[in-house]
Amino acid sequence: MKDVLLIALFALGGAVCAGAAGALALRLLRRRSVAVSLTVVAAVAVTTMLGGTLAVAWAMFLSPHDLTVVTLVVAMAAVVSLATALLMGRWVVARSRELALAARDFGEDGDFTTPSAPATAELASLAAELASTSARLTASRERERALETSRRELVAWISHDLRTPLAGLRAMAEALEDGVASDPARYHRQIRTEVERLDTMVGDLFELSRIHAGAIALSPSRISLRDLAADALLGADPLAREHGVRLRGEDIAHVPVEVDGKEMTRVLANLLVNAIRHTPADGTVAVAVSRREDTAVLSVTDACGGIAEDDLPRVFDTGWRGNPARTPPSGAGLGLAIVRGIVEAHAGRADVRNVPGGCRFEVSLPLA
C-alpha cells in the first residue's frame, strides 16, 4: 500500500509540474487562435502523462532500456495527439472564419446567411442566433421604412389640407375686407365651417402625437358596450341622414368592459364617420356587439364595396387614405390611426376584413 501511495505522489508531482507549465503557456497564448490553444491543451495532456510516468520510472529505478521504451511510447502518443489537436483546431478556425465572413453582411441592407458547412454545436448555435437577429433587423428596417413613408405622406397631405382651407379663408377675409362679397353671411358661415374643420384636424394631430408618445392618460371604468354603441349611433344619426345612409344596431349585446368611456366613444365615432362617408346613399352601416370567449368584440360593417387586399394591412397606418386624392373630403387619414392607438392602449386589438358588399372593422377588448 505504501508503494502505491509513493507511486501516486511521484506521478502527481510530475503531472503538476507539466500542468503548471501548460497553464502558463495557455495564459500567454490566450489571445491567439483556437488552433494554438487546442494544440497546447493536447501537449499539456501528453506532457502531464509523460512527466508522471518518468517521475515514477526514475523513482522505481527502471533500466535504461525500459525507460527508453516508455518514453518512446509516450512520445508517439504525443505526436498523434498533437496532430489531431492541430487538425481539429484548424477545422474550428475555418468554420469560425466562414461564420465571420457571413456576419460581415450585417449592414444597412445586409442579411445573414448561415454557412452551409457543418460546424460545432456552439458555432451552429451562434449562427442560428445571428440568423434570428438578422431576421429581426430586417423586420425592423421594413417597419422603419414604412413609418418613414407614412410620415412623409402625412406631412405632404397635412400641408395640402392646411394650405387649401387657409387660402380659402384668406380669399374670403379679403373679399369681406374690401366689401366685394355679394353675400357676407354666406362667407361668414363658410369661414366658420373651415375653422371648425381645421380645429378638428389639429385636434386629431394632437391626439395622435399623444398616442405615439405614450402619453395618453386613461381613466377606465366599468361600462357596457351596449350603452357606448347606442350613444355613438345616436350621435352619428345626423351625418347618416345627410348622406342618405341607414344605421342599424340590432345585434348589440350587453357586454361589460373596463375602458375609458370618452376615448372609446371617440373610437366608435371615428369608425362610424368613416363607414358613413364611404357608404353610398341608400346603403347600410351596421353596428354589432358580441362576446367571443374572454373578449368583447365591437364591429362596424359598411357597404363601401370592399378594400383591396394589398391595402388591408395599411388601413390603420397614419396618413393612409386608400387613394392618392388630396381633396379635403378625403380627410387627413388620421381617424383609423387614432382608433388603433386608443384600442391598443386598452390592451385590445383593431382589425379589418372584407365582407360581401363592404368591409368590417372589429375592435376586440378584454372583458371586465
C-alpha positions as a printed Julia matrix, in Angstrom:
368×3 Matrix{Float64}:
   0.0    0.0     0.0
   2.89   2.31    0.81
   4.45   1.67   -2.64
   1.18   2.57   -4.39
   0.95   5.79   -2.41
   4.53   6.71   -3.32
   3.87   5.99   -6.99
   0.76   8.18   -6.88
   2.68  11.01   -5.23
   5.52  10.86   -7.75
   3.07  10.72  -10.65
   1.09  13.64   -9.21
   4.24  15.68   -8.74
   5.4   15.16  -12.32
   1.92  15.86  -13.69
   1.55  19.03  -11.6
   4.82  20.41  -12.89
   3.82  19.74  -16.5
   0.31  21.1   -15.88
   1.67  24.33  -14.37
   3.86  24.87  -17.39
   0.86  24.24  -19.67
  -1.33  26.67  -17.73
   1.35  29.35  -18.05
   1.57  28.68  -21.8
  -2.22  28.94  -22.18
  -2.24  32.25  -20.31
   0.48  33.66  -22.53
  -1.25  32.42  -25.71
  -4.86  33.17  -24.68
  -5.25  35.8   -27.42
  -4.02  33.52  -30.18
  -6.01  31.25  -32.47
  -8.14  28.45  -31.04
  -5.95  26.01  -33.02
  -2.95  27.06  -30.92
  -4.96  26.66  -27.72
  -6.12  23.17  -28.69
  -2.55  22.2   -29.53
  -1.35  23.47  -26.17
  -4.13  21.55  -24.38
  -3.16  18.34  -26.19
   0.51  18.96  -25.41
  -0.31  19.53  -21.73
  -2.3   16.29  -21.57
   0.55  14.28  -23.07
   3.24  16.1   -21.1
   1.49  15.52  -17.78
   1.25  11.83  -18.56
   4.91  11.74  -19.64
   6.02  13.71  -16.6
   4.17  11.42  -14.21
   5.45   8.32  -15.97
   9.05   9.49  -15.98
   8.88  10.5   -12.33
   7.6    7.06  -11.37
  10.13   5.33  -13.63
  13.07   7.2   -12.11
  11.79   6.51   -8.61
  11.45   2.8    -9.37
  14.96   2.7   -10.88
  13.84   1.17  -14.17
  16.53   0.03  -16.57
  17.58   2.46  -19.3
  16.01   0.18  -21.89
  12.62   0.12  -20.13
  12.77   3.85  -19.61
  13.5    4.39  -23.29
  10.58   2.17  -24.28
   8.16   4.04  -22.01
   9.41   7.4   -23.25
   9.12   6.33  -26.89
   5.56   5.08  -26.43
   4.52   8.31  -24.75
   6.29  10.37  -27.43
   4.42   8.58  -30.24
   1.16   9.2   -28.4
   2.14  12.85  -28.07
   2.79  13.16  -31.81
  -0.61  11.68  -32.71
  -2.4   13.77  -30.09
  -0.76  16.98  -31.23
  -1.52  16.27  -34.87
  -5.16  15.52  -34.06
  -5.48  18.68  -31.95
  -3.9   20.76  -34.7
  -6.26  19.39  -37.36
  -9.26  19.92  -35.1
  -8.13  23.44  -34.32
  -7.67  24.29  -37.99
 -11.16  22.93  -38.75
 -12.72  25.03  -35.98
 -10.81  28.09  -37.17
 -12.04  27.55  -40.74
 -15.66  27.3   -39.56
 -15.18  30.43  -37.42
 -13.81  32.35  -40.4
 -16.78  31.31  -42.54
 -19.11  32.49  -39.79
 -17.22  35.79  -39.52
 -17.45  36.35  -43.29
 -21.18  35.63  -43.2
 -21.6   38.05  -40.28
 -19.99  40.84  -42.33
 -23.21  41.0   -44.39
 -24.8   42.84  -41.49
 -25.18  46.44  -42.56
 -27.68  48.86  -43.94
 -29.44  46.31  -46.15
 -27.43  43.16  -45.49
 -28.84  39.81  -44.44
 -27.14  36.96  -42.65
 -26.87  33.62  -44.44
 -25.86  30.64  -42.33
 -22.77  28.88  -43.73
 -23.61  25.53  -45.32
 -20.53  23.7   -43.98
 -21.05  21.67  -40.76
 -19.79  23.28  -37.56
 -19.58  22.58  -33.87
 -22.69  22.84  -31.72
 -21.55  26.17  -30.29
 -20.84  27.68  -33.7
 -24.13  26.31  -35.05
 -25.96  27.89  -32.12
 -24.18  31.19  -32.73
 -25.11  31.04  -36.43
 -28.75  30.41  -35.52
 -28.75  33.41  -33.18
 -27.19  35.58  -35.88
 -29.81  34.43  -38.38
 -32.58  35.23  -35.9
 -31.06  38.65  -35.22
 -30.79  39.27  -38.95
 -34.48  38.46  -39.4
 -35.42  40.85  -36.59
 -33.22  43.59  -38.05
 -34.79  43.1   -41.48
 -38.27  43.36  -39.99
 -37.2   46.44  -38.05
 -35.81  48.07  -41.19
 -39.07  47.35  -43.03
 -41.08  48.91  -40.2
 -38.76  51.92  -40.19
 -39.17  52.37  -43.95
 -42.95  52.04  -43.65
 -43.03  54.59  -40.82
 -40.81  56.99  -42.73
 -43.02  56.66  -45.83
 -46.09  57.2   -43.67
 -44.54  60.31  -42.1
 -43.65  61.78  -45.48
 -47.13  61.12  -46.83
 -48.71  62.56  -43.7
 -46.63  65.75  -43.89
 -47.5   66.16  -47.59
 -51.2   65.55  -47.06
 -51.48  67.68  -43.93
 -49.59  70.51  -45.63
 -52.01  70.39  -48.55
 -55.07  70.05  -46.34
 -53.96  73.05  -44.28
 -52.91  75.19  -47.22
 -56.18  74.75  -49.14
 -58.59  75.98  -46.43
 -56.16  78.69  -45.34
 -56.06  80.01  -48.9
 -59.86  79.99  -48.97
 -60.07  81.75  -45.62
 -57.64  84.42  -46.82
 -59.62  84.96  -50.01
 -62.94  85.23  -48.14
 -61.44  87.53  -45.5
 -60.01  89.82  -48.21
 -63.37  89.85  -50.01
 -65.14  90.82  -46.78
 -62.49  93.42  -46.0
 -62.75  95.01  -49.47
 -66.54  94.93  -49.34
 -66.86  92.92  -52.57
 -68.59  89.88  -51.01
 -72.05  89.54  -52.55
 -73.36  87.53  -49.58
 -71.37  88.29  -46.4
 -73.49  85.96  -44.28
 -72.64  83.01  -46.53
 -68.95  83.93  -46.31
 -69.16  84.02  -42.53
 -70.79  80.58  -42.44
 -68.14  79.18  -44.79
 -65.34  80.69  -42.69
 -66.78  79.11  -39.57
 -67.05  75.73  -41.32
 -63.43  75.87  -42.45
 -62.24  76.91  -39.0
 -64.12  74.0   -37.4
 -62.56  71.59  -39.88
 -59.09  72.97  -39.16
 -59.76  72.7   -35.44
 -60.76  69.05  -35.86
 -57.6   68.34  -37.87
 -55.36  69.97  -35.26
 -57.16  68.04  -32.52
 -56.55  64.77  -34.37
 -52.87  65.6   -34.77
 -52.58  66.37  -31.07
 -54.34  63.13  -30.13
 -52.09  61.15  -32.46
 -48.97  62.77  -31.01
 -50.12  61.78  -27.5
 -50.66  58.19  -28.63
 -47.27  57.93  -30.32
 -45.57  59.47  -27.28
 -47.33  57.03  -24.94
 -48.77  59.98  -23.06
 -52.43  59.07  -23.41
 -53.93  59.01  -19.91
 -56.83  56.58  -19.47
 -59.49  56.71  -16.77
 -61.09  53.27  -17.08
 -64.44  52.42  -15.57
 -66.89  49.55  -15.92
 -69.11  50.3   -18.95
 -71.44  48.25  -21.13
 -70.58  48.29  -24.82
 -74.32  48.38  -25.5
 -74.53  51.85  -23.94
 -71.45  53.07  -25.82
 -72.8   51.75  -29.13
 -76.24  53.28  -28.54
 -74.76  56.7   -27.76
 -72.46  56.52  -30.81
 -75.35  55.59  -33.1
 -77.39  58.48  -31.76
 -74.52  60.91  -32.31
 -73.86  59.69  -35.88
 -77.52  59.77  -36.95
 -77.48  63.38  -38.32
 -74.44  62.62  -40.52
 -76.05  59.39  -41.73
 -79.26  61.24  -42.66
 -77.24  63.85  -44.51
 -75.57  61.13  -46.6
 -78.71  59.06  -47.0
 -77.22  56.1   -45.11
 -79.21  53.82  -42.82
 -77.81  52.98  -39.38
 -78.58  49.59  -37.88
 -77.79  48.43  -34.36
 -79.87  45.32  -33.8
 -77.18  42.82  -32.78
 -75.9   44.7   -29.75
 -75.38  42.54  -26.68
 -74.77  43.69  -23.11
 -71.03  43.12  -22.7
 -69.23  44.83  -19.78
 -65.71  46.18  -20.29
 -63.22  48.29  -18.3
 -62.45  51.21  -20.62
 -62.16  54.97  -20.73
 -65.64  56.0   -21.84
 -64.52  59.23  -23.5
 -61.74  57.59  -25.54
 -63.87  54.62  -26.6
 -66.65  56.98  -27.65
 -64.09  58.63  -29.92
 -63.17  55.23  -31.34
 -66.79  54.4   -32.18
 -67.4   57.88  -33.59
 -64.36  57.62  -35.88
 -65.4   54.19  -37.11
 -68.99  55.3   -37.76
 -67.98  58.53  -39.53
 -65.52  56.6   -41.68
 -68.16  53.98  -42.55
 -70.87  56.56  -43.34
 -68.6   58.62  -45.6
 -67.57  55.56  -47.62
 -71.04  54.02  -47.89
 -73.11  55.13  -50.9
 -76.53  56.67  -50.46
 -79.26  54.19  -49.52
 -76.58  51.91  -48.06
 -76.48  50.47  -44.55
 -73.94  50.75  -41.75
 -74.41  48.1   -39.05
 -73.01  48.11  -35.52
 -72.79  44.86  -33.53
 -71.51  43.91  -30.08
 -70.8   40.31  -29.11
 -68.8   38.17  -26.71
 -66.08  35.89  -28.09
 -64.62  33.65  -25.37
 -62.94  36.1   -22.96
 -63.06  39.02  -25.37
 -65.65  41.69  -26.14
 -65.97  42.37  -29.87
 -67.48  45.53  -31.33
 -67.84  45.65  -35.11
 -68.86  48.3   -37.64
 -69.84  46.99  -41.08
 -70.23  49.32  -44.06
 -71.19  48.99  -47.72
 -68.1   50.57  -49.27
 -67.62  47.72  -51.73
 -64.51  46.37  -50.0
 -60.85  47.3   -49.74
 -58.1   45.96  -51.99
 -56.34  43.02  -50.33
 -52.96  44.73  -50.73
 -54.27  47.79  -48.87
 -55.83  45.96  -45.91
 -52.57  45.86  -43.87
 -52.2   49.65  -44.3
 -55.7   50.7   -43.32
 -54.67  51.71  -39.77
 -51.42  53.4   -40.85
 -51.02  57.09  -40.12
 -51.95  59.2   -43.14
 -53.34  56.32  -45.23
 -56.4   57.29  -47.3
 -56.8   54.43  -49.74
 -56.31  56.63  -52.8
 -53.98  59.39  -53.96
 -56.69  62.03  -53.62
 -55.63  65.29  -52.0
 -59.07  66.83  -51.74
 -60.26  67.87  -48.28
 -63.27  65.48  -48.18
 -60.87  62.55  -48.18
 -59.73  63.54  -44.7
 -56.25  63.62  -43.26
 -56.03  59.86  -42.79
 -55.73  60.11  -39.0
 -59.03  58.7   -37.77
 -58.23  54.99  -38.08
 -54.68  55.51  -36.76
 -56.22  57.11  -33.68
 -58.64  54.19  -33.39
 -55.8   51.67  -33.34
 -53.76  53.73  -30.86
 -56.62  54.07  -28.39
 -57.65  50.41  -28.68
 -54.09  49.18  -28.17
 -53.77  51.49  -25.15
 -56.7   49.47  -23.71
 -54.79  46.19  -24.36
 -57.14  45.5   -27.27
 -56.8   44.93  -30.99
 -58.26  46.64  -34.06
 -58.76  44.61  -37.24
 -60.44  44.98  -40.62
 -61.56  42.44  -43.2
 -63.68  42.4   -46.31
 -67.24  41.09  -46.23
 -69.76  40.78  -49.07
 -70.51  44.3   -50.26
 -68.15  46.13  -47.93
 -65.75  45.72  -45.04
 -65.99  45.14  -41.32
 -63.91  46.89  -38.68
 -63.63  44.96  -35.41
 -62.44  46.21  -32.03
 -61.55  43.45  -29.54
 -61.31  44.38  -25.86
 -60.71  42.34  -22.7
 -63.87  41.58  -20.76
 -64.35  43.36  -17.45
